[in-house]
Amino acid sequence: MKFLLILFISILIFPAFKLYSQQEPSQYLQEGVAAVEDKAYSDAVNYFTQYLKSDPQNSVGRFNRAVAYFFLQDFHNALRDASVAIDVNSNYKEAYNLRGLINTALNIFSGAINDFTSAINLDPNYGEAYMNRGLVYKLENDYSMAVSDLNYALSVNPALVEAYYYRGDVLVSMGNYNNAIKDLSTFITNSPNKAAAYSARGLAYYQTGKYAEAV
C-alpha cells in the first residue's frame, strides 16, 4: 500500500515538475549572457545551445555562443557560429569583429583583416575594430598601418586603453622610444597588472639611456 501511495504521488508531481523545469528560450539567452559575464563559459555554451534549439539560425544566439566558444579557445566552433551569424545578418558588425578575432587566433591574418574592415565599413567609428585590425597589422610587421589604425581607434574612442599598449609596443619596434614610453605609461596607469607592458617600457627606457627607470 505504501509503495502504491508513493507511486501515485510521483505520477501527480512529475508532470508539474516537468512543466516548471522548462524555460522560455529568452531565459536561456539571458542565463547564457550572465554565464559569460561570470566567465562560466562551458555553462554559457549549454545555455545558448538550449536557446538555439528553438531557432537554430538565430544570429544573436549564434553570436553569443561564438563568444563563449572563443573564450574556451574552441576556435573552430566559434568560427562556425560567428559565420552563421554573419550569413543570417550581414550587418552584424560585432559578429564581423568577433570573427576577426577568431581568425587572428587561428593565424588567418588576411581573413581577420577582411572581417575587421567589414565591421569598419558598417560603422566607420567602430574603434574596437580599428584597434583589432591594427593588432593584426602589428603581427604582420606592417607597423605604419598598425599605428595608423591605432591612432584612429584612440581618436574615436579614447577609452580603448588596450590600444595604448598595442601602439606603445609597435612604437618600440619602430624605435620611437619616447612616444612608446608615453603610451605604455598611459596603459600602465589604467591597467597596472600587465607584465608585458612593463617589459616593453623597460626596453624603451633602456634604449633611451634611462637605466634606472628601465630597472
PyRosetta script that sets phi, psi and omega in degrees:
from pyrosetta import init, pose_from_sequence

init()
pose = pose_from_sequence("MKFLLILFISILIFPAFKLYSQQEPSQYLQEGVAAVEDKAYSDAVNYFTQYLKSDPQNSVGRFNRAVAYFFLQDFHNALRDASVAIDVNSNYKEAYNLRGLINTALNIFSGAINDFTSAINLDPNYGEAYMNRGLVYKLENDYSMAVSDLNYALSVNPALVEAYYYRGDVLVSMGNYNNAIKDLSTFITNSPNKAAAYSARGLAYYQTGKYAEAV")
pose.set_psi(1, -44.4)
pose.set_omega(1, 179.9)
pose.set_phi(2, -60.2)
pose.set_psi(2, -41.6)
pose.set_omega(2, 179.1)
pose.set_phi(3, -62.1)
pose.set_psi(3, -43.3)
pose.set_omega(3, -179.7)
pose.set_phi(4, -64.4)
pose.set_psi(4, -37.4)
pose.set_omega(4, 178.7)
pose.set_phi(5, -65.1)
pose.set_psi(5, -42.9)
pose.set_omega(5, 178.4)
pose.set_phi(6, -63.0)
pose.set_psi(6, -42.9)
pose.set_omega(6, 179.8)
pose.set_phi(7, -62.3)
pose.set_psi(7, -42.0)
pose.set_omega(7, -179.6)
pose.set_phi(8, -63.2)
pose.set_psi(8, -43.4)
pose.set_omega(8, 178.9)
pose.set_phi(9, -64.3)
pose.set_psi(9, -39.6)
pose.set_omega(9, 179.5)
pose.set_phi(10, -62.7)
pose.set_psi(10, -39.8)
pose.set_omega(10, -180.0)
pose.set_phi(11, -64.9)
pose.set_psi(11, -36.3)
pose.set_omega(11, 178.9)
pose.set_phi(12, -71.3)
pose.set_psi(12, -39.9)
pose.set_omega(12, -173.0)
pose.set_phi(13, -79.3)
pose.set_psi(13, -38.4)
pose.set_omega(13, -170.9)
pose.set_phi(14, -57.2)
pose.set_psi(14, -47.5)
pose.set_omega(14, 179.0)
pose.set_phi(15, -60.0)
pose.set_psi(15, -37.8)
pose.set_omega(15, 178.9)
pose.set_phi(16, -66.9)
pose.set_psi(16, -40.0)
pose.set_omega(16, 178.0)
pose.set_phi(17, -61.8)
pose.set_psi(17, -43.1)
pose.set_omega(17, -180.0)
pose.set_phi(18, -63.0)
pose.set_psi(18, -39.5)
pose.set_omega(18, -179.1)
pose.set_phi(19, -63.3)
pose.set_psi(19, -47.4)
pose.set_omega(19, -174.8)
pose.set_phi(20, -79.7)
pose.set_psi(20, -16.1)
pose.set_omega(20, 178.6)
pose.set_phi(21, -80.9)
pose.set_psi(21, -18.2)
pose.set_omega(21, 177.8)
pose.set_phi(22, -77.4)
pose.set_psi(22, 149.5)
pose.set_omega(22, -178.9)
pose.set_phi(23, -125.1)
pose.set_psi(23, 156.1)
pose.set_omega(23, 171.7)
pose.set_phi(24, -69.2)
pose.set_psi(24, 146.8)
pose.set_omega(24, -179.4)
pose.set_phi(25, -53.5)
pose.set_psi(25, -38.5)
pose.set_omega(25, -178.9)
pose.set_phi(26, -62.5)
pose.set_psi(26, -29.2)
pose.set_omega(26, 178.4)
pose.set_phi(27, -66.9)
pose.set_psi(27, -39.8)
pose.set_omega(27, 176.9)
pose.set_phi(28, -62.4)
pose.set_psi(28, -39.7)
pose.set_omega(28, 179.0)
pose.set_phi(29, -63.0)
pose.set_psi(29, -46.2)
pose.set_omega(29, -179.7)
pose.set_phi(30, -62.6)
pose.set_psi(30, -42.0)
pose.set_omega(30, -179.5)
pose.set_phi(31, -69.2)
pose.set_psi(31, -32.6)
pose.set_omega(31, 176.4)
pose.set_phi(32, -65.5)
pose.set_psi(32, -44.1)
pose.set_omega(32, 178.3)
pose.set_phi(33, -62.7)
pose.set_psi(33, -42.2)
pose.set_omega(33, 178.4)
pose.set_phi(34, -63.3)
pose.set_psi(34, -38.2)
pose.set_omega(34, 179.3)
pose.set_phi(35, -65.5)
pose.set_psi(35, -38.6)
pose.set_omega(35, 176.4)
pose.set_phi(36, -62.6)
pose.set_psi(36, -43.5)
pose.set_omega(36, 178.9)
pose.set_phi(37, -61.5)
pose.set_psi(37, -31.8)
pose.set_omega(37, 178.5)
pose.set_phi(38, -87.4)
pose.set_psi(38, 2.5)
pose.set_omega(38, -178.8)
pose.set_phi(39, 63.7)
pose.set_psi(39, 24.9)
pose.set_omega(39, 174.6)
pose.set_phi(40, -95.2)
pose.set_psi(40, 72.7)
pose.set_omega(40, -167.5)
pose.set_phi(41, -70.8)
pose.set_psi(41, -34.3)
pose.set_omega(41, 177.3)
pose.set_phi(42, -64.8)
pose.set_psi(42, -42.7)
pose.set_omega(42, 176.1)
pose.set_phi(43, -61.9)
pose.set_psi(43, -39.8)
pose.set_omega(43, -179.9)
pose.set_phi(44, -61.4)
pose.set_psi(44, -43.4)
pose.set_omega(44, 177.8)
pose.set_phi(45, -58.1)
pose.set_psi(45, -43.0)
pose.set_omega(45, 180.0)
pose.set_phi(46, -63.8)
pose.set_psi(46, -42.7)
pose.set_omega(46, 179.0)
pose.set_phi(47, -63.8)
pose.set_psi(47, -45.6)
pose.set_omega(47, -178.8)
pose.set_phi(48, -67.2)
pose.set_psi(48, -33.7)
pose.set_omega(48, 177.0)
pose.set_phi(49, -64.0)
pose.set_psi(49, -41.7)
pose.set_omega(49, 175.7)
pose.set_phi(50, -62.2)
pose.set_psi(50, -42.2)
pose.set_omega(50, 179.1)
pose.set_phi(51, -61.0)
pose.set_psi(51, -42.2)
pose.set_omega(51, -175.8)
pose.set_phi(52, -72.6)
pose.set_psi(52, -14.9)
pose.set_omega(52, 176.8)
pose.set_phi(53, -60.9)
pose.set_psi(53, -30.5)
pose.set_omega(53, -179.6)
pose.set_phi(54, -82.5)
pose.set_psi(54, -20.0)
pose.set_omega(54, -177.2)
pose.set_phi(55, -159.0)
pose.set_psi(55, 81.1)
pose.set_omega(55, -172.2)
pose.set_phi(56, -59.5)
pose.set_psi(56, -23.7)
pose.set_omega(56, -177.6)
pose.set_phi(57, -99.9)
pose.set_psi(57, 12.7)
pose.set_omega(57, -178.9)
pose.set_phi(58, -65.5)
pose.set_psi(58, 120.9)
pose.set_omega(58, -173.3)
pose.set_phi(59, -68.0)
pose.set_psi(59, -35.7)
pose.set_omega(59, 179.9)
pose.set_phi(60, -67.0)
pose.set_psi(60, -44.0)
pose.set_omega(60, 177.9)
pose.set_phi(61, -63.7)
pose.set_psi(61, -42.9)
pose.set_omega(61, 179.0)
pose.set_phi(62, -63.6)
pose.set_psi(62, -43.4)
pose.set_omega(62, 179.5)
pose.set_phi(63, -60.2)
pose.set_psi(63, -48.2)
pose.set_omega(63, -177.0)
pose.set_phi(64, -65.3)
pose.set_psi(64, -37.8)
pose.set_omega(64, 177.5)
pose.set_phi(65, -68.2)
pose.set_psi(65, -35.0)
pose.set_omega(65, 176.1)
pose.set_phi(66, -61.2)
pose.set_psi(66, -39.0)
pose.set_omega(66, 176.7)
pose.set_phi(67, -59.7)
pose.set_psi(67, -46.6)
pose.set_omega(67, -179.6)
pose.set_phi(68, -63.5)
pose.set_psi(68, -44.5)
pose.set_omega(68, 177.8)
pose.set_phi(69, -61.1)
pose.set_psi(69, -38.7)
pose.set_omega(69, -179.2)
pose.set_phi(70, -60.0)
pose.set_psi(70, -46.1)
pose.set_omega(70, -179.6)
pose.set_phi(71, -69.6)
pose.set_psi(71, -22.6)
pose.set_omega(71, 173.8)
pose.set_phi(72, -82.5)
pose.set_psi(72, -1.9)
pose.set_omega(72, -176.6)
pose.set_phi(73, 61.7)
pose.set_psi(73, 26.1)
pose.set_omega(73, 171.8)
pose.set_phi(74, -92.8)
pose.set_psi(74, 75.0)
pose.set_omega(74, -167.6)
pose.set_phi(75, -70.2)
pose.set_psi(75, -30.5)
pose.set_omega(75, -178.5)
pose.set_phi(76, -70.1)
pose.set_psi(76, -42.1)
pose.set_omega(76, 174.7)
pose.set_phi(77, -68.4)
pose.set_psi(77, -35.8)
pose.set_omega(77, 176.6)
pose.set_phi(78, -62.1)
pose.set_psi(78, -43.5)
pose.set_omega(78, -180.0)
pose.set_phi(79, -62.4)
pose.set_psi(79, -41.9)
pose.set_omega(79, 179.6)
pose.set_phi(80, -60.8)
pose.set_psi(80, -48.4)
pose.set_omega(80, -177.1)
pose.set_phi(81, -67.3)
pose.set_psi(81, -42.1)
pose.set_omega(81, 179.2)
pose.set_phi(82, -63.1)
pose.set_psi(82, -37.3)
pose.set_omega(82, 179.2)
pose.set_phi(83, -67.1)
pose.set_psi(83, -39.2)
pose.set_omega(83, 176.7)
pose.set_phi(84, -63.7)
pose.set_psi(84, -42.6)
pose.set_omega(84, 178.9)
pose.set_phi(85, -58.2)
pose.set_psi(85, -40.6)
pose.set_omega(85, 179.6)
pose.set_phi(86, -71.3)
pose.set_psi(86, -39.7)
pose.set_omega(86, 178.1)
pose.set_phi(87, -61.0)
pose.set_psi(87, -38.2)
pose.set_omega(87, -178.9)
pose.set_phi(88, -75.8)
pose.set_psi(88, -38.4)
pose.set_omega(88, -177.4)
pose.set_phi(89, -133.9)
pose.set_psi(89, 96.8)
pose.set_omega(89, -175.3)
pose.set_phi(90, -72.1)
pose.set_psi(90, -6.2)
pose.set_omega(90, 178.1)
pose.set_phi(91, -103.0)
pose.set_psi(91, 16.7)
pose.set_omega(91, -174.8)
pose.set_phi(92, -86.1)
pose.set_psi(92, 85.9)
pose.set_omega(92, -173.1)
pose.set_phi(93, -63.4)
pose.set_psi(93, -36.5)
pose.set_omega(93, 179.9)
pose.set_phi(94, -64.8)
pose.set_psi(94, -33.1)
pose.set_omega(94, 178.6)
pose.set_phi(95, -70.0)
pose.set_psi(95, -38.6)
pose.set_omega(95, 174.9)
pose.set_phi(96, -62.5)
pose.set_psi(96, -44.0)
pose.set_omega(96, -179.8)
pose.set_phi(97, -61.9)
pose.set_psi(97, -43.3)
pose.set_omega(97, 178.8)
pose.set_phi(98, -63.8)
pose.set_psi(98, -44.7)
pose.set_omega(98, -179.8)
pose.set_phi(99, -64.3)
pose.set_psi(99, -31.9)
pose.set_omega(99, 174.2)
pose.set_phi(100, -62.1)
pose.set_psi(100, -41.4)
pose.set_omega(100, 177.2)
pose.set_phi(101, -65.0)
pose.set_psi(101, -39.1)
pose.set_omega(101, 178.9)
pose.set_phi(102, -64.6)
pose.set_psi(102, -45.9)
pose.set_omega(102, 178.7)
pose.set_phi(103, -63.3)
pose.set_psi(103, -34.7)
pose.set_omega(103, 176.0)
pose.set_phi(104, -62.5)
pose.set_psi(104, -44.8)
pose.set_omega(104, 179.1)
pose.set_phi(105, -63.0)
pose.set_psi(105, -29.6)
pose.set_omega(105, 179.2)
pose.set_phi(106, -89.5)
pose.set_psi(106, 5.4)
pose.set_omega(106, -178.3)
pose.set_phi(107, 61.9)
pose.set_psi(107, 27.8)
pose.set_omega(107, 174.9)
pose.set_phi(108, -97.7)
pose.set_psi(108, 76.5)
pose.set_omega(108, -168.4)
pose.set_phi(109, -69.6)
pose.set_psi(109, -37.3)
pose.set_omega(109, -180.0)
pose.set_phi(110, -64.6)
pose.set_psi(110, -41.7)
pose.set_omega(110, 177.2)
pose.set_phi(111, -63.9)
pose.set_psi(111, -39.1)
pose.set_omega(111, 179.1)
pose.set_phi(112, -62.8)
pose.set_psi(112, -45.9)
pose.set_omega(112, 179.8)
pose.set_phi(113, -61.9)
pose.set_psi(113, -41.0)
pose.set_omega(113, 178.1)
pose.set_phi(114, -61.5)
pose.set_psi(114, -41.8)
pose.set_omega(114, -179.6)
pose.set_phi(115, -66.5)
pose.set_psi(115, -46.3)
pose.set_omega(115, 179.3)
pose.set_phi(116, -63.5)
pose.set_psi(116, -37.5)
pose.set_omega(116, 177.9)
pose.set_phi(117, -64.7)
pose.set_psi(117, -39.8)
pose.set_omega(117, 177.3)
pose.set_phi(118, -61.9)
pose.set_psi(118, -41.9)
pose.set_omega(118, 177.9)
pose.set_phi(119, -62.9)
pose.set_psi(119, -41.1)
pose.set_omega(119, 179.4)
pose.set_phi(120, -66.5)
pose.set_psi(120, -38.5)
pose.set_omega(120, 178.3)
pose.set_phi(121, -62.8)
pose.set_psi(121, -33.4)
pose.set_omega(121, 177.6)
pose.set_phi(122, -74.9)
pose.set_psi(122, -31.2)
pose.set_omega(122, -179.9)
pose.set_phi(123, -144.9)
pose.set_psi(123, 95.8)
pose.set_omega(123, -176.4)
pose.set_phi(124, -61.7)
pose.set_psi(124, -12.4)
pose.set_omega(124, 178.6)
pose.set_phi(125, -109.4)
pose.set_psi(125, 25.6)
pose.set_omega(125, -179.0)
pose.set_phi(126, -82.5)
pose.set_psi(126, 85.8)
pose.set_omega(126, -173.6)
pose.set_phi(127, -57.9)
pose.set_psi(127, -38.6)
pose.set_omega(127, -177.7)
pose.set_phi(128, -63.4)
pose.set_psi(128, -37.9)
pose.set_omega(128, 179.4)
pose.set_phi(129, -67.6)
pose.set_psi(129, -38.9)
pose.set_omega(129, 175.0)
pose.set_phi(130, -61.8)
pose.set_psi(130, -44.4)
pose.set_omega(130, -179.8)
pose.set_phi(131, -60.7)
pose.set_psi(131, -45.4)
pose.set_omega(131, -177.6)
pose.set_phi(132, -68.1)
pose.set_psi(132, -37.4)
pose.set_omega(132, 176.7)
pose.set_phi(133, -66.8)
pose.set_psi(133, -37.0)
pose.set_omega(133, 176.1)
pose.set_phi(134, -60.8)
pose.set_psi(134, -37.4)
pose.set_omega(134, 177.8)
pose.set_phi(135, -63.7)
pose.set_psi(135, -39.7)
pose.set_omega(135, 178.7)
pose.set_phi(136, -65.5)
pose.set_psi(136, -43.6)
pose.set_omega(136, 176.8)
pose.set_phi(137, -59.1)
pose.set_psi(137, -38.2)
pose.set_omega(137, 176.6)
pose.set_phi(138, -60.6)
pose.set_psi(138, -44.5)
pose.set_omega(138, 179.8)
pose.set_phi(139, -64.0)
pose.set_psi(139, -27.5)
pose.set_omega(139, 177.8)
pose.set_phi(140, -89.3)
pose.set_psi(140, 5.1)
pose.set_omega(140, -179.0)
pose.set_phi(141, 63.2)
pose.set_psi(141, 23.3)
pose.set_omega(141, 173.7)
pose.set_phi(142, -94.8)
pose.set_psi(142, 79.3)
pose.set_omega(142, -168.4)
pose.set_phi(143, -69.7)
pose.set_psi(143, -35.9)
pose.set_omega(143, -178.7)
pose.set_phi(144, -65.1)
pose.set_psi(144, -41.7)
pose.set_omega(144, 177.4)
pose.set_phi(145, -68.1)
pose.set_psi(145, -36.0)
pose.set_omega(145, 178.9)
pose.set_phi(146, -62.6)
pose.set_psi(146, -47.8)
pose.set_omega(146, -179.8)
pose.set_phi(147, -63.3)
pose.set_psi(147, -40.9)
pose.set_omega(147, 179.2)
pose.set_phi(148, -57.9)
pose.set_psi(148, -47.2)
pose.set_omega(148, -179.9)
pose.set_phi(149, -67.1)
pose.set_psi(149, -40.5)
pose.set_omega(149, -178.9)
pose.set_phi(150, -69.2)
pose.set_psi(150, -35.6)
pose.set_omega(150, 174.5)
pose.set_phi(151, -59.8)
pose.set_psi(151, -45.9)
pose.set_omega(151, -177.6)
pose.set_phi(152, -69.5)
pose.set_psi(152, -38.2)
pose.set_omega(152, 178.3)
pose.set_phi(153, -56.7)
pose.set_psi(153, -44.7)
pose.set_omega(153, -178.6)
pose.set_phi(154, -74.8)
pose.set_psi(154, -25.9)
pose.set_omega(154, 178.2)
pose.set_phi(155, -71.1)
pose.set_psi(155, -34.9)
pose.set_omega(155, -179.6)
pose.set_phi(156, -90.7)
pose.set_psi(156, -21.4)
pose.set_omega(156, 180.0)
pose.set_phi(157, -148.9)
pose.set_psi(157, 84.7)
pose.set_omega(157, -179.1)
pose.set_phi(158, -63.2)
pose.set_psi(158, -13.4)
pose.set_omega(158, -179.6)
pose.set_phi(159, -78.9)
pose.set_psi(159, -4.2)
pose.set_omega(159, 178.3)
pose.set_phi(160, -77.0)
pose.set_psi(160, 76.7)
pose.set_omega(160, -173.8)
pose.set_phi(161, -58.9)
pose.set_psi(161, -36.8)
pose.set_omega(161, -178.7)
pose.set_phi(162, -58.7)
pose.set_psi(162, -29.2)
pose.set_omega(162, -179.2)
pose.set_phi(163, -65.2)
pose.set_psi(163, -30.2)
pose.set_omega(163, 176.3)
pose.set_phi(164, -64.6)
pose.set_psi(164, -39.3)
pose.set_omega(164, 177.9)
pose.set_phi(165, -64.9)
pose.set_psi(165, -48.1)
pose.set_omega(165, -179.0)
pose.set_phi(166, -60.3)
pose.set_psi(166, -45.5)
pose.set_omega(166, -178.6)
pose.set_phi(167, -66.6)
pose.set_psi(167, -40.1)
pose.set_omega(167, 177.5)
pose.set_phi(168, -60.8)
pose.set_psi(168, -40.9)
pose.set_omega(168, 179.8)
pose.set_phi(169, -65.4)
pose.set_psi(169, -40.3)
pose.set_omega(169, 177.6)
pose.set_phi(170, -64.5)
pose.set_psi(170, -42.9)
pose.set_omega(170, -179.0)
pose.set_phi(171, -64.1)
pose.set_psi(171, -32.8)
pose.set_omega(171, 173.7)
pose.set_phi(172, -61.7)
pose.set_psi(172, -45.5)
pose.set_omega(172, -179.8)
pose.set_phi(173, -63.8)
pose.set_psi(173, -28.6)
pose.set_omega(173, -179.8)
pose.set_phi(174, -86.3)
pose.set_psi(174, -6.6)
pose.set_omega(174, -178.6)
pose.set_phi(175, 82.2)
pose.set_psi(175, 12.0)
pose.set_omega(175, 178.8)
pose.set_phi(176, -93.2)
pose.set_psi(176, 73.3)
pose.set_omega(176, -165.3)
pose.set_phi(177, -72.1)
pose.set_psi(177, -37.8)
pose.set_omega(177, -176.8)
pose.set_phi(178, -65.6)
pose.set_psi(178, -44.5)
pose.set_omega(178, 177.3)
pose.set_phi(179, -68.8)
pose.set_psi(179, -32.6)
pose.set_omega(179, 176.2)
pose.set_phi(180, -61.3)
pose.set_psi(180, -43.9)
pose.set_omega(180, 179.5)
pose.set_phi(181, -60.2)
pose.set_psi(181, -40.9)
pose.set_omega(181, 179.1)
pose.set_phi(182, -61.4)
pose.set_psi(182, -47.6)
pose.set_omega(182, -178.8)
pose.set_phi(183, -64.8)
pose.set_psi(183, -45.7)
pose.set_omega(183, -177.5)
pose.set_phi(184, -67.0)
pose.set_psi(184, -34.6)
pose.set_omega(184, 177.4)
pose.set_phi(185, -67.1)
pose.set_psi(185, -39.8)
pose.set_omega(185, 176.7)
pose.set_phi(186, -61.3)
pose.set_psi(186, -43.9)
pose.set_omega(186, 179.3)
pose.set_phi(187, -63.6)
pose.set_psi(187, -47.1)
pose.set_omega(187, -177.2)
pose.set_phi(188, -62.6)
pose.set_psi(188, -37.5)
pose.set_omega(188, 178.1)
pose.set_phi(189, -60.0)
pose.set_psi(189, -38.2)
pose.set_omega(189, -176.7)
pose.set_phi(190, -92.0)
pose.set_psi(190, -22.0)
pose.set_omega(190, -177.4)
pose.set_phi(191, -144.1)
pose.set_psi(191, 80.7)
pose.set_omega(191, -167.6)
pose.set_phi(192, -81.4)
pose.set_psi(192, 7.0)
pose.set_omega(192, -173.2)
pose.set_phi(193, -110.7)
pose.set_psi(193, 19.7)
pose.set_omega(193, 179.9)
pose.set_phi(194, -105.8)
pose.set_psi(194, 107.1)
pose.set_omega(194, -174.7)
pose.set_phi(195, -60.6)
pose.set_psi(195, -37.1)
pose.set_omega(195, -177.1)
pose.set_phi(196, -61.7)
pose.set_psi(196, -30.3)
pose.set_omega(196, 179.4)
pose.set_phi(197, -68.1)
pose.set_psi(197, -40.3)
pose.set_omega(197, 177.2)
pose.set_phi(198, -65.9)
pose.set_psi(198, -39.9)
pose.set_omega(198, 179.7)
pose.set_phi(199, -62.2)
pose.set_psi(199, -45.3)
pose.set_omega(199, -179.7)
pose.set_phi(200, -65.5)
pose.set_psi(200, -41.7)
pose.set_omega(200, 179.5)
pose.set_phi(201, -68.0)
pose.set_psi(201, -37.0)
pose.set_omega(201, 176.8)
pose.set_phi(202, -60.3)
pose.set_psi(202, -40.7)
pose.set_omega(202, 177.8)
pose.set_phi(203, -64.1)
pose.set_psi(203, -41.9)
pose.set_omega(203, 179.8)
pose.set_phi(204, -64.7)
pose.set_psi(204, -42.3)
pose.set_omega(204, 176.6)
pose.set_phi(205, -60.5)
pose.set_psi(205, -43.5)
pose.set_omega(205, -178.9)
pose.set_phi(206, -60.7)
pose.set_psi(206, -43.1)
pose.set_omega(206, -177.4)
pose.set_phi(207, -68.9)
pose.set_psi(207, -21.4)
pose.set_omega(207, 177.8)
pose.set_phi(208, -97.5)
pose.set_psi(208, 7.7)
pose.set_omega(208, 176.7)
pose.set_phi(209, 80.9)
pose.set_psi(209, 10.3)
pose.set_omega(209, 179.2)
pose.set_phi(210, -93.8)
pose.set_psi(210, 76.8)
pose.set_omega(210, -169.4)
pose.set_phi(211, -71.3)
pose.set_psi(211, -36.0)
pose.set_omega(211, 179.4)
pose.set_phi(212, -64.0)
pose.set_psi(212, -43.8)
pose.set_omega(212, 177.7)
pose.set_phi(213, -64.5)
pose.set_psi(213, -38.2)
pose.set_omega(213, 179.6)
pose.set_phi(214, -62.0)
pose.set_psi(214, -44.1)
pose.set_omega(214, 178.8)
pose.set_phi(215, -63.2)
pose.dump_pdb("model.pdb")
